[in-house]
Amino acid sequence: GSVVGQVAKIMGAKKVIGIAGGKDKCAFCKEELGYDAVVDYKDKSSSLHDKLRAVAPKGFDVYFDNVGGEALECAMLMMRTKGRIALCGGISQYNPKDA
């Protein structure tokens, strides 16, 4: 994911938004990688969907996913017409808790 965000910036993306776990990872994505916004999925002060809607009120044109689960579900709800999703993995589903 971190490489994809950097490539998006290099290729001229107007806004790059990351999803990371924890304040340190979020700060790294913004300060070191140059993301425009980063949402902390571990911060439970509001839902992931609400956090994403706050930083991307018009939705997503492109979404790169290597996690699956809640993040992908939120992104699918926020995709713009003719938007594209690149699926790379689904690590959130590899070892389900109820298995």
Secondary structure by P-SEA (a helix, b strand, c coil): caaaaaaaaaacccbbbbbbccaaaaaaaacccccccccccccccccaaaaaaaaccccccbbbbccccaaaaaaaacccccbbbbbcccccccccccc
